[in-house]
Amino acid sequence: MHRRVDKHFGQNQDDSDGVYSPRGPVIAKELVQEVWRECQKEYVDITDLCKRIISTYYPEGVQIEFTVNDVNEAFGRRN
């Protein structure tokens, strides 16, 4: 997933966009990091929501198979 974020929001070495000029790669890298953090936050929020729904409607033992820590660990690996 990180490759897709980088593909869509990063800047390749060959890009010669006049808007970014010399700071282009730095801006692109910061943008990729920000998008990645927001994706992680969204996945954590969805995991929490799923846990709340399961505990409310299925208190007899249905469990989600991954935790927020699993999500954070997966986003920490990046590739």
N, C-alpha and C positions, 0 to 999 in steps of 0.2 A: 504494500500500500504506500509505503514511503516513496518508492520509485515513481508511482503515479503522481503523488503530490509534487515531487521534485520536477517531474516532466511538465506539469501544467503551470507551476508557479516559479520554477527556477529559471535561470538564464544560462544558456549554453555558452561555451567559450567563443563560438562563432557568431553569436548574436551581436549585431552592431546597431542597436537601438539608440538613437540620438537622445531619447528622453533620459535614459540611465547614465549615459556617458561613462566616466571612469568609476563611478560608484555603483554601477549596474550589478556586478556580481555580489557586492555586499548587501545591497537592497534585496536582491533576489534570494539570497541565503536567509536573511532575516524574515522575509515573507514566507519562505518554506517552513522555517521554524515556528512561526506564529500559526500558520495553517495546521501544522502537525500538532501543536499544543491544543488547538481548538478541536481537532478531530479526537484527540485523546479525552478531552473534557466531555465531549458528546457521548463517547462510548462509555465512560464512567457513569454519566447521568442515566443512560439507557440501562446499564447494568443495575443501578440502584432502583430504577423504576420497575424493572422486571422482578427484582427481589421483593419490592413492596407489594406488587400485584400477586405474586405467588404466595406470600405470607398471608395476604388478605383473603384470597379466594381458594387457596389450596393448602390450608394449614395442616392437613393430614400427612404430609410427607413428600410432596413434590419439591424438588430442589433444582436450582440452577446449577449447571455443571462447572461454572467458572466464577471467579470472584473479581472484585475491583483490583485486587493485587495482581491477578493474572492479566487483566487488561493493561495495567500500568507497566508490568513486566514486558508484555508484548510490544507496547509502544516504545519502551526503552531500547529494545533490540534494533528496531528500524528496518532491518533487512531480513 
